[in-house]
Amino acid sequence: MENVTIHPANSLGKNFIPAEFLPEGCDQYYQRNRQSIRTGNRWRNLRPDEVEALVENHNTSANWDEILVTEPFDPHLIRNTEFFGLVRIGSVRDAMIEHHDLRLSVGITNSLIISCDIGDDVAIHNVRYLSHYIIGDRCILFNISEMNTTDHAKFGNGTIKEGEPEEVRVWLDLMNEAGSRQVLPFDGMITADAYLWARYRDDSDLQKNLKAMTQNRLDNRRGYYGTIGDQCVIKNSLILKDVKIGACCYIKGANKLKNITINSSDAESTQIGEGVELVNGIVGYGCRIFYGCKAVRFILGNNSNLKYGARLINSFLGDNSTISCCEVLNNLIFPAHEQHHNNSFLIASVVMGQSNIAAGATIGSNHNSRANDNEIQAGRGFWPGLCTSLKHPGRFASFTLLSQSDYPAEMDIQLPFSLVNNNKSKDQLEIIPAFWWLYNMYALARNNRKFQTRDKRLQKIQHIEFDALAPDTVEEIFEACRLLEIWTAKAGTSPDVEVLGEGMEKSKRKVVIIKAPQAYRAYQDMLHDYAMKNLLQYRTEHPEATFSSMCKALNGERITEWVNLGGQLIPMQDVDTLRADIGSGRVTTWEEIHERYDSLWAAYPLEKQKHAFATLQTLYGTEHITEQQWQLALDRAIDIQQYICDQVYLSRKKDFDGPFRKITYRNAAEMKAAIGTVEDNEFIQKVRVETQKCISALRHLGESDE
């Protein structure tokens, strides 16, 4: 095998598409002409005086007839540059182009350009090798070693081109290191798509058709050029190969970008910084990737960030997420994920969003079986504490909080909103169910708001449920209440007896349920709060509705099985219908799948309100809520709202009252000046105002229904 081959001198810029892959009647530029936004009659050949000026400025071309330009064109602004193949150059005029204090003249200097289209008012300086790109208007390309596009470029999509073997197809090994949940990436893929594909591996028709529609989504013909959108700035970078870049993207100091689509626009610009290496991936709109990050075989959702040396490999990071200083391998991560600090890693998991991985967390010690094929499944709000180590496989209910520990065995935590603690001194696993509601209301209430505030996406293709109390978590609470009833009954009636959980740790030691009665009551309040808030929302949206008309509109069986599909909650029966439609061929494109998501999202508010009404019926043990029960429910809802408001204040107040909180300050005045008081807290003030509004609305509703 020859590593370096010799070709004729005049072949540079020629025969981009091998002859066997050229459609009949087409030349090597046919794909380029289809991609170009400029019409053919805009271009003209160089005049003799312009050729003379170009030669005097030390420019060369094997054939000046292949250099096409448009008006205005100043040949004196092009110097020390080699041209090969068909090069079409937009307007070149005596002007300066500026970005972030970098000021360069429009024109081309000290570069080598092969078969490119160049837009209007572009500055290309010190680009040592620029081959087969279509460059938009008002771009800056400055100090770049290599920009090259191959005839078989796929720009990060998991397709193959004509004549390519199946082995070159790029897959993402999500959720599992053994590759048993592979998906094919494509530009526009969202976490719902990835979960639908990776989760239902036993649905062979689904798997076959998802692969086919991904392959068919993009043209498999060769010859596509790399594209650089309008007003892009690429400077001081080394290698860009087979890269498609959207408008207004800013790339500075990147080491290597290969087989990548970078989505960017004027409204949602993406930035890539120093030392970054990205290979085989898709970058979403409005992303930030800085300071030595490495990503290989990946998708980065919209409005997400990689920073400070993070490594993202064989993973999908959902929208509105940030990963810094850590290692993330073989994961499917739903939107609103936070993971920082250099000594944490996350491997072989699906994390269903609104999650936070603390420093020192080592979620990846999954080689405790004969193969590396175990997984972690974590519901929304997953939060392992500092230096947490977990055994694979594991499963965690929504909003599970793990205290710092090296957990010695596999766990299946079925109680949502819980605090889990490994008590080494007693050699037992301890769980406080409903911990967030009982002791951390400030964080629980703030969660709902902060994720919505951080959602800066303009293109909200992935629908996301941000409320902590939603159909998925409510059904988990119902199951938790059932388990607490069983375990409490087994424990007996003695006040000193321990309530022991079952099936939550793969060990022979005790699993102790702490404060089971209080947790049960808290769960009941959470169910009631969920039901009444959503029914209040229904009455707000339907001011003409009465109690009886509401009952008639919302009555029905409670849907007990919901799927978190990438952040969007969908009844399982609807997911099963979608799968069947894909498998049977009734749904044939990803666009149709996304349209189904949209229609289900449009129906979701009413489905949620129906679920809330059914939840209230279950709480009252009836199929028909009476007016008396409704009035009792309104009164209880008022009490719960006041409890939430008080607990938000008290749980935050503890941070100010603790004696150790004060030890770094000279006196109370310094502490107040530095961090303020709990009364100054803007969030607490907002909660108080909104609580009074909610209570007033509930009272008004009660008066109107009497």
C-alpha positions as MATLAB code, in Angstrom:
seq = 'MENVTIHPANSLGKNFIPAEFLPEGCDQYYQRNRQSIRTGNRWRNLRPDEVEALVENHNTSANWDEILVTEPFDPHLIRNTEFFGLVRIGSVRDAMIEHHDLRLSVGITNSLIISCDIGDDVAIHNVRYLSHYIIGDRCILFNISEMNTTDHAKFGNGTIKEGEPEEVRVWLDLMNEAGSRQVLPFDGMITADAYLWARYRDDSDLQKNLKAMTQNRLDNRRGYYGTIGDQCVIKNSLILKDVKIGACCYIKGANKLKNITINSSDAESTQIGEGVELVNGIVGYGCRIFYGCKAVRFILGNNSNLKYGARLINSFLGDNSTISCCEVLNNLIFPAHEQHHNNSFLIASVVMGQSNIAAGATIGSNHNSRANDNEIQAGRGFWPGLCTSLKHPGRFASFTLLSQSDYPAEMDIQLPFSLVNNNKSKDQLEIIPAFWWLYNMYALARNNRKFQTRDKRLQKIQHIEFDALAPDTVEEIFEACRLLEIWTAKAGTSPDVEVLGEGMEKSKRKVVIIKAPQAYRAYQDMLHDYAMKNLLQYRTEHPEATFSSMCKALNGERITEWVNLGGQLIPMQDVDTLRADIGSGRVTTWEEIHERYDSLWAAYPLEKQKHAFATLQTLYGTEHITEQQWQLALDRAIDIQQYICDQVYLSRKKDFDGPFRKITYRNAAEMKAAIGTVEDNEFIQKVRVETQKCISALRHLGESDE';
ca = [
       0.000    0.000    0.000;
       1.324    3.413   -0.967;
       0.923    6.191    1.592;
       1.796    8.920   -0.884;
       0.891    8.805   -4.578;
       1.864   10.911   -7.592;
      -0.695   12.577   -9.901;
      -0.343   14.828  -12.951;
       0.435   18.446  -12.144;
      -2.719   19.710  -13.848;
      -5.035   17.401  -11.875;
      -5.267   19.600   -8.774;
      -8.806   20.893   -8.595;
      -9.986   18.395  -11.226;
     -12.008   15.177  -11.048;
     -13.383   15.921   -7.574;
     -16.076   13.302   -8.113;
     -14.685    9.998   -9.441;
     -16.000    9.330  -12.933;
     -17.914    6.206  -11.888;
     -20.049    8.296   -9.511;
     -20.897   11.115  -11.917;
     -24.525   10.995  -13.138;
     -24.930   10.988  -16.883;
     -24.739   14.485  -18.332;
     -23.229   16.019  -15.179;
     -19.775   17.428  -14.571;
     -17.756   17.488  -11.345;
     -19.336   20.809  -10.355;
     -23.006   19.802  -10.558;
     -23.460   19.374   -6.800;
     -21.606   22.612   -6.144;
     -23.868   24.498   -8.546;
     -26.930   23.083   -6.791;
     -25.559   24.200   -3.419;
     -24.535   27.681   -4.544;
     -27.033   30.434   -3.834;
     -25.656   32.609   -6.633;
     -26.941   32.484  -10.198;
     -24.634   31.635  -13.073;
     -25.068   34.910  -14.964;
     -23.483   36.815  -12.100;
     -20.016   35.570  -12.866;
     -17.690   36.838  -15.565;
     -14.210   35.999  -16.795;
     -11.202   38.092  -15.904;
     -10.200   40.910  -18.214;
      -6.589   40.897  -19.541;
      -5.646   43.854  -17.342;
      -6.986   42.054  -14.285;
      -4.957   38.931  -15.108;
      -1.903   41.130  -15.517;
      -2.485   42.765  -12.135;
      -2.958   39.394  -10.472;
       0.289   38.067  -11.930;
       2.158   41.206  -10.854;
       0.904   40.554   -7.300;
       2.503   37.073   -7.371;
      -0.728   35.116   -7.863;
      -0.732   31.994  -10.020;
      -3.284   29.836  -11.802;
      -2.917   26.956  -14.238;
      -5.837   28.423  -16.188;
      -6.990   32.002  -15.593;
     -10.173   31.252  -17.562;
     -11.283   29.170  -14.576;
     -11.165   32.170  -12.266;
     -14.548   33.883  -12.379;
     -15.369   37.125  -10.608;
     -18.190   39.602  -10.151;
     -18.504   43.347   -9.750;
     -16.896   45.128   -8.071;
     -13.539   43.375   -8.414;
     -10.226   44.947   -7.435;
      -7.394   42.548   -8.438;
      -4.858   44.522   -6.380;
      -6.453   43.127   -3.185;
      -5.423   39.577   -4.111;
      -1.740   38.778   -3.498;
       0.617   35.794   -3.163;
      -2.137   33.238   -3.780;
      -2.306   30.029   -5.850;
      -5.561   29.084   -7.590;
      -6.483   25.634   -8.916;
      -9.661   24.458  -10.577;
     -12.814   26.541  -10.918;
     -12.722   29.387   -8.398;
     -15.567   31.920   -8.287;
     -14.952   35.091   -6.321;
     -17.617   37.543   -5.164;
     -17.161   41.274   -4.835;
     -13.664   42.383   -3.811;
     -13.470   46.072   -2.998;
     -11.213   48.407   -1.073;
     -12.799   47.943    2.345;
     -12.011   46.672    5.815;
     -13.916   43.937    7.654;
     -13.910   43.802   11.460;
     -14.858   41.326   14.179;
     -14.029   41.755   17.871;
     -11.212   44.231   17.139;
      -9.719   41.979   14.446;
      -9.559   44.256   11.398;
      -8.558   42.901    8.019;
      -8.826   44.160    4.487;
     -11.253   42.527    2.099;
      -9.338   40.330   -0.316;
      -7.181   37.218   -0.522;
      -3.514   36.993    0.458;
      -0.896   34.292    1.073;
      -3.284   31.414    0.429;
      -3.866   28.325   -1.728;
      -7.396   27.931   -3.055;
      -8.817   24.929   -4.891;
     -12.283   24.897   -6.502;
     -14.135   27.231   -4.159;
     -16.980   29.725   -4.299;
     -16.195   32.852   -2.289;
     -18.875   35.346   -1.275;
     -18.919   39.123   -1.270;
     -16.557   41.197    0.891;
     -14.624   38.217    2.250;
     -11.195   38.396    3.886;
      -9.035   35.295    3.314;
      -5.503   35.687    4.635;
      -2.848   33.055    5.351;
      -5.049   30.059    4.571;
      -2.482   27.510    3.473;
      -4.931   25.050    1.915;
      -8.585   25.836    1.118;
     -10.288   23.199   -0.982;
     -13.879   22.659   -2.153;
     -15.769   25.105    0.061;
     -18.632   27.476   -0.581;
     -18.022   30.547    1.564;
     -20.736   33.061    2.388;
     -20.633   36.845    2.395;
     -18.576   38.966    4.816;
     -16.586   36.058    6.227;
     -13.120   36.165    7.764;
     -10.700   33.251    7.266;
      -7.397   34.099    8.910;
      -4.359   31.953    9.772;
      -5.709   28.495    8.946;
      -3.545   25.481    8.125;
      -6.058   23.367    6.204;
      -9.708   23.557    5.135;
     -10.584   20.633    2.942;
     -13.722   18.830    1.797;
     -13.661   15.313    0.326;
     -16.043   14.055   -2.345;
     -17.626   11.654    0.184;
     -18.149   14.224    2.974;
     -21.110   13.467    5.253;
     -20.678   16.355    7.703;
     -21.280   14.222   10.789;
     -24.379   12.413    9.543;
     -24.529    8.648    9.959;
     -24.983    7.942    6.271;
     -22.736    6.373    3.666;
     -22.071    7.594    0.152;
     -22.143    5.743   -3.145;
     -19.519    3.027   -3.292;
     -18.704    3.132    0.430;
     -18.771   -0.028    2.551;
     -21.060   -0.305    5.556;
     -18.016   -0.370    7.827;
     -17.344    3.352    7.375;
     -20.767    4.361    8.710;
     -20.514    6.371   11.932;
     -22.707    5.124   14.798;
     -23.142    6.527   18.293;
     -22.878    3.928   21.061;
     -25.333    5.498   23.503;
     -26.243    4.265   27.004;
     -23.999    1.225   26.757;
     -20.301    0.674   26.136;
     -20.876   -2.608   24.329;
     -22.606   -0.893   21.393;
     -25.928   -2.659   21.958;
     -27.932    0.583   21.728;
     -26.382    2.175   18.653;
     -28.075    5.025   16.806;
     -27.159    6.870   13.642;
     -26.622   10.611   14.131;
     -28.111   13.162   11.774;
     -28.385   16.923   11.643;
     -31.664   17.769   13.385;
     -31.688   14.724   15.666;
     -33.108   15.434   19.132;
     -32.950   13.436   22.350;
     -36.456   12.068   21.757;
     -35.246   10.507   18.495;
     -32.190    9.001   20.145;
     -34.177    7.526   23.043;
     -36.852    6.099   20.737;
     -34.107    4.377   18.736;
     -31.838    3.286   21.589;
     -34.526    2.153   24.022;
     -36.742   -0.146   21.953;
     -34.090   -2.536   20.676;
     -36.502   -5.467   20.618;
     -38.702   -3.741   18.036;
     -36.961   -5.033   14.915;
     -39.259   -3.271   12.422;
     -38.716    0.025   14.210;
     -34.933   -0.460   14.187;
     -34.840   -1.352   10.498;
     -36.984    1.569    9.384;
     -35.223    4.159   11.539;
     -31.948    3.203    9.915;
     -33.504    3.345    6.443;
     -35.112    6.742    6.960;
     -31.824    8.122    8.292;
     -29.958    6.891    5.234;
     -32.687    8.200    2.928;
     -32.841   11.560    4.675;
     -29.709   12.774    2.908;
     -28.527   12.459   -0.679;
     -26.056    9.581   -0.946;
     -24.465   10.989   -4.093;
     -20.913   12.252   -3.877;
     -19.573   15.703   -4.516;
     -21.072   17.950   -1.861;
     -18.934   20.938   -0.897;
     -18.315   22.166    2.610;
     -20.220   25.352    3.366;
     -19.382   28.385    5.488;
     -22.393   30.586    6.237;
     -22.508   34.351    5.989;
     -20.509   36.407    8.500;
     -18.503   33.518    9.881;
     -15.111   34.138   11.453;
     -12.506   31.363   11.516;
      -9.055   32.317   12.747;
      -5.828   30.818   14.083;
      -7.040   27.246   13.565;
      -5.301   24.133   12.266;
      -7.510   21.596   10.442;
     -11.116   21.798    9.256;
     -12.078   18.796    7.136;
     -15.544   17.927    5.865;
     -17.155   20.665    7.947;
     -20.485   22.400    7.365;
     -20.812   25.670    9.279;
     -23.894   27.842    9.715;
     -24.039   31.627    9.611;
     -22.351   33.881   12.176;
     -20.263   31.080   13.676;
     -17.061   32.130   15.464;
     -14.146   29.675   15.528;
     -10.836   30.681   17.072;
      -7.825   28.523   17.760;
      -9.442   25.153   17.091;
      -7.062   22.227   16.640;
      -9.198   19.900   14.558;
     -12.764   19.868   13.265;
     -13.508   16.821   11.120;
     -16.756   15.396    9.750;
     -18.866   17.949   11.594;
     -22.013   19.998   11.139;
     -21.965   23.194   13.202;
     -25.381   24.817   13.346;
     -25.341   28.561   13.826;
     -27.375   31.599   12.890;
     -27.443   35.324   13.464;
     -29.915   34.870   16.331;
     -28.282   31.734   17.783;
     -24.600   31.911   16.964;
     -22.242   29.098   17.927;
     -18.697   29.665   19.157;
     -15.746   27.263   19.229;
     -12.550   28.218   21.013;
      -8.934   27.381   21.631;
      -7.585   23.846   21.535;
     -10.920   22.245   20.664;
     -11.023   18.960   18.755;
     -14.346   17.736   17.347;
     -14.636   14.610   15.196;
     -17.763   12.893   13.817;
     -20.517   14.964   15.322;
     -23.342   17.473   15.183;
     -23.229   20.779   17.068;
     -26.526   22.530   17.781;
     -27.486   26.176   17.545;
     -26.187   28.631   20.125;
     -23.515   26.320   21.553;
     -20.233   27.277   23.229;
     -17.231   24.936   23.088;
     -14.024   26.298   24.618;
     -10.632   25.607   26.160;
      -9.299   22.271   25.015;
     -12.517   20.243   24.825;
     -12.551   16.947   22.935;
     -15.673   15.409   21.411;
     -15.791   12.292   19.227;
     -18.940   10.609   17.880;
     -21.365   12.963   19.542;
     -24.367   15.243   19.259;
     -24.543   18.498   21.165;
     -28.053   19.897   21.572;
     -29.054   23.523   21.113;
     -27.868   26.090   23.665;
     -25.371   23.699   25.278;
     -21.784   24.108   26.363;
     -18.535   22.169   26.605;
     -15.816   23.911   28.593;
     -12.435   23.534   30.268;
     -11.128   20.307   28.805;
     -14.357   18.314   28.886;
     -14.390   15.034   26.956;
     -17.615   13.928   25.279;
     -17.378   10.592   23.469;
     -20.127    8.398   21.993;
     -22.695   10.587   23.720;
     -25.688   12.820   23.107;
     -25.834   15.914   25.312;
     -29.311   17.429   25.262;
     -30.362   21.061   24.948;
     -29.609   23.667   27.647;
     -26.786   21.621   29.165;
     -23.235   22.301   30.322;
     -20.328   19.912   30.801;
     -16.969   21.133   32.102;
     -13.693   19.538   33.097;
     -14.828   15.934   33.089;
     -15.231   12.751   31.087;
     -18.552   11.673   29.594;
     -18.647    8.435   27.601;
     -21.485    6.384   26.079;
     -24.381    8.412   27.448;
     -27.754    9.699   26.385;
     -28.356   12.848   28.409;
     -31.678   14.659   28.259;
     -31.933   18.474   28.405;
     -30.877   20.690   31.323;
     -27.886   18.680   32.539;
     -25.041   20.195   34.570;
     -21.706   18.496   35.168;
     -18.579   20.299   36.269;
     -15.229   19.659   37.936;
     -12.200   17.802   36.678;
     -12.554   14.631   38.707;
     -16.052   13.454   37.767;
     -17.088   11.101   35.028;
     -20.290    9.638   33.672;
     -20.271    6.438   31.649;
     -22.924    4.111   30.192;
     -26.118    5.820   31.294;
     -29.339    7.476   30.274;
     -29.958   10.538   32.427;
     -33.398   12.007   31.869;
     -32.671   15.674   32.370;
     -32.666   18.450   34.994;
     -29.675   16.653   36.466;
     -26.476   17.662   38.214;
     -23.368   15.518   38.615;
     -21.203   16.778   41.470;
     -17.415   16.791   41.783;
     -15.786   13.421   42.319;
     -18.796   11.451   41.119;
     -17.628    8.285   39.389;
     -20.656    6.878   37.620;
     -18.923    4.393   35.438;
     -17.549    1.559   37.514;
     -19.586   -0.852   35.459;
     -17.057   -3.628   35.013;
     -18.485   -5.621   37.920;
     -19.840   -8.263   35.547;
     -18.200  -10.381   32.879;
     -18.661   -7.667   30.251;
     -18.958   -3.897   30.078;
     -22.624   -4.050   29.110;
     -24.343   -2.644   32.215;
     -26.179    0.661   32.372;
     -27.498    3.338   34.704;
     -31.037    4.678   34.192;
     -31.740    7.880   36.102;
     -35.003    9.793   36.075;
     -35.375   13.547   35.945;
     -33.595   15.568   38.607;
     -30.859   12.999   39.281;
     -28.292   14.486   41.682;
     -25.462   12.322   43.011;
     -23.481   14.179   45.658;
     -19.760   14.796   46.007;
     -17.504   11.782   45.482;
     -20.382    9.431   44.774;
     -19.498    6.054   43.289;
     -22.175    3.764   41.873;
     -22.324    0.169   40.770;
     -23.806   -0.657   37.382;
     -26.524   -1.561   36.630;
     -28.705    0.858   38.550;
     -32.043    2.600   38.306;
     -33.145    5.743   40.100;
     -36.559    7.366   40.395;
     -36.969   11.026   39.547;
     -35.255   13.625   41.725;
     -33.122   11.126   43.603;
     -30.466   12.835   45.708;
     -27.482   10.650   46.666;
     -25.365   11.651   49.632;
     -21.608   11.403   49.355;
     -20.492    7.774   49.488;
     -19.005    4.795   47.735;
     -22.173    2.756   47.287;
     -21.160   -0.902   47.505;
     -23.950   -2.591   45.525;
     -26.355   -2.139   42.655;
     -29.459   -0.087   43.507;
     -33.013    0.236   42.260;
     -34.402    3.306   44.037;
     -38.153    3.412   43.437;
     -39.018    6.339   45.715;
     -38.931    9.744   43.953;
     -37.710   12.976   45.560;
     -35.677   10.910   48.027;
     -32.383   11.310   49.830;
     -30.308    8.129   49.741;
     -27.532    7.593   52.260;
     -25.012    4.792   52.705;
     -24.660    4.535   56.494;
     -21.305    2.815   56.857;
     -21.315    2.813   60.658;
     -24.538    0.791   60.749;
     -23.855   -0.996   57.446;
     -27.264   -0.144   56.056;
     -28.790    1.828   53.195;
     -31.054    4.621   54.401;
     -33.703    6.440   52.374;
     -35.759    9.489   53.272;
     -38.635    9.539   50.781;
     -40.055   12.934   49.705;
     -36.926   14.588   51.120;
     -37.136   17.533   48.719;
     -40.678   18.362   49.852;
     -39.930   17.891   53.543;
     -36.535   19.584   53.858;
     -35.454   21.247   50.615;
     -38.508   23.085   49.325;
     -36.448   26.087   48.230;
     -34.473   23.944   45.774;
     -37.591   22.116   44.585;
     -39.520   25.305   43.896;
     -36.512   26.997   42.318;
     -35.914   24.023   40.011;
     -39.080   24.676   38.035;
     -38.093   28.260   37.372;
     -34.374   28.051   36.779;
     -34.644   25.558   33.929;
     -37.229   27.696   32.156;
     -35.080   30.800   32.674;
     -32.009   29.062   31.246;
     -33.883   27.909   28.158;
     -32.560   30.452   25.648;
     -33.403   28.378   22.586;
     -35.217   30.056   19.743;
     -35.715   26.743   17.919;
     -37.470   24.579   20.494;
     -37.687   21.395   18.462;
     -37.194   19.230   21.533;
     -40.212   19.770   23.772;
     -39.387   19.712   27.493;
     -41.494   19.320   30.624;
     -39.772   21.397   33.310;
     -42.245   21.024   36.190;
     -41.002   18.694   38.890;
     -44.560   17.503   39.508;
     -45.792   16.128   36.208;
     -47.481   12.895   35.090;
     -44.237   10.892   35.187;
     -43.254   11.883   38.724;
     -46.850   11.707   39.952;
     -47.119    8.089   38.829;
     -43.830    7.376   40.596;
     -45.331    8.913   43.746;
     -48.393    6.691   43.479;
     -46.112    3.654   43.259;
     -44.021    4.933   46.176;
     -47.158    5.311   48.309;
     -48.168    1.744   47.480;
     -44.744    0.458   48.528;
     -44.752    2.491   51.744;
     -48.150    1.066   52.630;
     -46.851   -2.491   52.179;
     -43.597   -1.947   54.037;
     -45.258   -0.053   56.890;
     -47.850   -2.794   57.299;
     -45.106   -5.406   57.493;
     -43.253   -3.346   60.091;
     -46.224   -3.286   62.488;
     -47.720   -0.540   64.593;
     -45.028   -0.018   67.227;
     -43.682    3.580   67.124;
     -40.087    2.336   67.452;
     -40.221   -0.272   64.706;
     -38.043    0.109   61.623;
     -39.690    0.280   58.222;
     -37.578   -1.739   55.817;
     -37.578   -1.302   52.071;
     -37.346   -4.224   49.686;
     -35.730   -4.774   46.309;
     -33.738   -1.554   46.320;
     -30.204   -2.836   46.865;
     -28.464   -5.994   45.706;
     -27.234   -6.944   49.155;
     -28.262   -8.728   52.342;
     -28.063   -5.664   54.543;
     -31.045   -3.610   55.681;
     -32.609   -0.855   53.606;
     -34.156    1.451   56.196;
     -36.958    3.843   55.263;
     -36.589    6.882   57.502;
     -39.654    8.930   58.478;
     -41.996    6.785   56.444;
     -45.248    8.275   57.888;
     -44.108   11.855   57.262;
     -42.967   10.902   53.764;
     -46.304    9.277   52.997;
     -48.191   12.395   54.039;
     -45.779   14.523   52.023;
     -46.374   12.381   48.954;
     -50.126   12.828   49.404;
     -49.674   16.604   49.599;
     -47.534   16.530   46.465;
     -50.236   14.635   44.594;
     -52.857   17.079   45.799;
     -50.717   20.084   44.865;
     -50.153   18.705   41.368;
     -53.830   17.994   40.853;
     -55.143   21.342   42.046;
     -52.574   23.507   40.279;
     -53.399   21.890   36.964;
     -57.148   22.085   37.575;
     -56.753   25.744   38.485;
     -54.915   26.168   35.188;
     -57.810   24.509   33.378;
     -60.337   26.842   34.971;
     -58.138   29.833   34.138;
     -57.986   28.756   30.493;
     -61.758   28.103   30.462;
     -63.298   30.950   32.483;
     -66.777   29.942   31.382;
     -66.370   26.466   32.913;
     -68.204   25.454   36.056;
     -67.340   22.666   38.445;
     -69.771   20.292   36.773;
     -68.635   21.145   33.234;
     -65.004   20.697   34.300;
     -65.815   17.247   35.679;
     -67.535   16.314   32.440;
     -64.675   17.591   30.254;
     -61.866   15.988   32.239;
     -63.413   12.764   33.435;
     -61.730    9.533   32.386;
     -59.380    6.798   33.497;
     -56.013    7.832   34.818;
     -53.171    7.145   32.401;
     -50.629    5.399   34.601;
     -47.755    4.821   32.166;
     -45.837    7.754   30.685;
     -42.616    7.850   28.717;
     -40.052   10.599   29.118;
     -39.129   10.859   25.446;
     -36.080   13.079   25.520;
     -37.730   15.559   27.906;
     -41.243   15.405   26.453;
     -43.759   13.347   28.424;
     -45.972   11.119   26.285;
     -48.477    8.433   27.314;
     -46.963    5.029   26.680;
     -49.871    4.037   24.459;
     -49.065    6.953   22.135;
     -45.398    5.957   22.011;
     -46.435    2.408   21.159;
     -48.697    3.726   18.392;
     -45.856    5.821   16.993;
     -43.537    2.807   17.059;
     -46.117    0.705   15.254;
     -46.627    3.384   12.612;
     -42.891    3.609   11.996;
     -42.474   -0.145   11.903;
     -45.355   -0.632    9.483;
     -44.219    2.135    7.150;
     -47.111    4.510    7.789;
     -44.545    7.022    9.085;
     -41.592    7.182    6.708;
     -39.465   10.232    7.593;
     -37.959   11.885   10.634;
     -39.924   15.004    9.740;
     -43.146   13.018   10.138;
     -41.927   11.701   13.490;
     -41.236   15.258   14.648;
     -44.696   16.298   13.472;
     -46.116   13.533   15.668;
     -44.126   14.869   18.626;
     -45.552   18.319   17.911;
     -49.135   17.094   17.787;
     -48.685   15.146   21.019;
     -47.148   18.215   22.659;
     -50.106   20.319   21.549;
     -52.436   17.784   23.177;
     -50.301   17.458   26.324;
     -51.722   20.358   28.412;
     -55.225   18.901   28.265;
     -53.905   15.359   28.796;
     -52.048   16.630   31.843;
     -55.190   18.302   33.198;
     -57.177   15.110   32.668;
     -54.457   13.219   34.504;
     -54.622   15.791   37.307;
     -58.395   15.335   37.628;
     -57.988   11.557   37.706;
     -55.288   12.015   40.360;
     -57.747   13.975   42.511;
     -60.357   11.261   42.042;
     -57.834    8.655   43.174;
     -56.915   10.710   46.238;
     -60.565   10.894   47.246;
     -61.193    7.260   46.316;
     -64.063    8.032   43.978;
     -64.972    8.027   40.320;
     -67.112   11.130   40.777;
     -65.856   14.114   42.744;
     -68.710   15.753   44.637;
     -69.047   19.489   45.137;
     -68.339   19.005   48.838;
     -65.124   17.124   48.044;
     -64.191   19.871   45.579;
     -64.567   22.524   48.279;
     -62.452   20.427   50.645;
     -59.833   20.072   47.915;
     -59.752   23.839   47.395;
     -59.298   24.460   51.112;
     -56.514   21.916   51.297;
     -54.849   23.417   48.225;
     -54.767   26.797   49.968;
     -53.121   25.245   53.023;
     -50.545   23.482   50.831;
     -49.702   26.705   48.982;
     -49.054   28.455   52.259;
     -46.948   25.491   53.424;
     -44.859   25.652   50.244;
     -44.307   29.380   50.687;
     -43.304   28.965   54.339;
     -40.979   26.049   53.604;
     -39.286   27.877   50.738;
     -38.443   30.601   53.236;
     -37.459   28.323   56.121;
     -35.292   25.968   54.049;
     -33.350   28.951   52.729;
     -33.267   30.699   56.121;
     -31.234   27.816   57.554;
     -28.384   28.884   55.268;
     -28.253   32.249   57.043;
     -28.901   31.184   60.645;
     -26.340   28.429   61.099;
     -23.493   29.471   63.415;
     -20.837   28.132   61.079;
     -22.281   30.244   58.268;
     -21.141   33.318   60.197;
     -17.595   32.322   61.090;
     -15.919   33.943   58.061;
     -17.419   37.365   58.771;
     -16.226   39.924   61.327;
     -19.747   40.806   62.342;
     -23.378   40.735   61.225;
     -22.977   43.973   59.295;
     -20.231   42.505   57.103;
     -22.286   39.371   56.473;
     -25.313   41.425   55.481;
     -23.230   43.607   53.202;
     -21.642   40.569   51.549;
     -24.581   38.207   51.047;
     -27.652   40.162   52.086;
     -30.420   38.661   54.186;
     -32.943   35.944   53.538;
     -35.592   38.664   53.286;
     -33.660   40.194   50.375;
     -33.829   36.976   48.369;
     -35.532   37.788   45.078;
     -36.815   34.271   44.569;
     -38.443   34.157   48.005;
     -40.114   37.480   47.306;
     -41.465   36.151   44.007;
     -42.764   32.995   45.683;
     -44.636   35.063   48.267;
     -46.276   37.228   45.609;
     -47.229   34.229   43.479;
     -48.508   32.322   46.505;
     -50.922   35.105   47.348;
     -52.097   35.231   43.729;
     -52.631   31.470   43.717;
     -54.493   31.521   47.037;
     -56.698   34.364   45.815;
     -57.470   32.429   42.634;
     -58.334   29.293   44.618;
     -60.633   31.250   46.945;
     -62.318   32.929   44.007;
     -62.794   29.545   42.389;
     -64.341   28.189   45.569;
     -66.773   31.108   45.812;
     -67.817   30.757   42.171;
     -68.460   27.022   42.571;
     -70.551   27.290   45.737;
];
